[in-house]
Amino acid sequence: VQALPDDTYRDTLVLYTYKDLATDNKDGVDNTGIYGDGTTTKSSTKSTNQIVFIGDSRTVGLSEVNSSSSNIFQCKVSMGYDWMMSTGFPAADSYAKQGTSFIILMGVNDLYNQSRYITAINSKAKEWTSKGANVFYASVGPVENDPYASNSEIESFNNALKSGLSSDVTFIDLYAELTSNGFKTVDGTHYTTDTDKRILQFLEEQVKSGRNNNSNTKFV
């Protein structure tokens, strides 16, 4: 994998902006918090069994099709490891408690950071699970004709995380789900609305299954 500079991320096409999320209430969910750096915090009233999604523009896409008041989104377009550490994780910390599940969807913008992701996610998962929360990592989904990343590179990244993440993290194989059952993109990287809806439903089902099993099953 050819490394990009640490401050350069490949998500240059902004399909979903934090401004849209801040002003959009079409799903009936309050959008309660836009950070000064453009980070979207889309949440609702307090409830049990919340799911906190942490990710980049692909996760912003999921927030656009969300209709559940139990889902919270900490996400920003074009982000990678540095944003996750400086903003994404700190913004999510307050939700770490019994009944909360975290889904981390990071990596597509900086596949070369796989070792740093493993170390950081394992450390944060230990902290969050000690407070009663569940932690999941969803593998990076496939691309179509992306000039900055190939599916073979994504597979290598996903395999590294699957083997390197600790028992505090449940691995959800989103890549396998999409390659097995099909997916569509609008630009080679970002998924269509229909695919986003399928992804969100799949992730919610996997979290529910993980809660019930209370184990570190590798799904799919």
C-alpha positions, 0 to 999 in steps of 0.5 A: 500500500502506498502511504499517503501523508498523515494529514491527507485523506482520500475522501475528497468527494463530500456526499453528505455534509454536516450542514445537511445533518444539522438542518435535516430533521426529515427522519424525526430525530433531533440532530443535536450537536455540530462541533466546530471542526465539522464533526457530526453528532447526530443523536436523540433522547436518552434510551437504553441499548443505544448504538454509537457509530464512529466513522467517516463519510461512509458512516455519515451516509448511514446517519442519513438513512437512519430512523432509529432514536437509539442510534447515535453518530459520531462521524465526519467526512474524509477522516481517519486515525488522527481524527478518531483519536483526537475527536471521535473517541473523546466525543463518544466516551460519555456514552460508555455504560451498560446498554451501549454498543459502539460500532467503529467503522474506520480505516478506508481513508488510511489503510496504511495505519492498520497497526495504529488502529489495532492498538488504539481500538484495543485500548479504547475497547478495554476502557469502554467494556470495563464500564459495561459497554459492548464494542464492535469493529465493522470491517472496511467495505469493498470499493469499485474502481477507487483510485486510492484503494483496492479491494486486495488492500482492504482485505489485507487491512481487514485481516490484520484487524480481525487477527489483531483486535482483542477479545474486548472487540467483536469483529463484524465482517461487513466486507464479506456481507457486501461482497456476498450479497452485492452492493452499489456505489455512487462514485466507486467508494460511497454507497447508494441509499439502498446499500446504506439501508442494508448496511445499517440493518445488518449492523443493527442485527449483528449488534443485537446478536452480539448482545444476546450471545455476550461473546466475541463471535466473528460474524459472517 
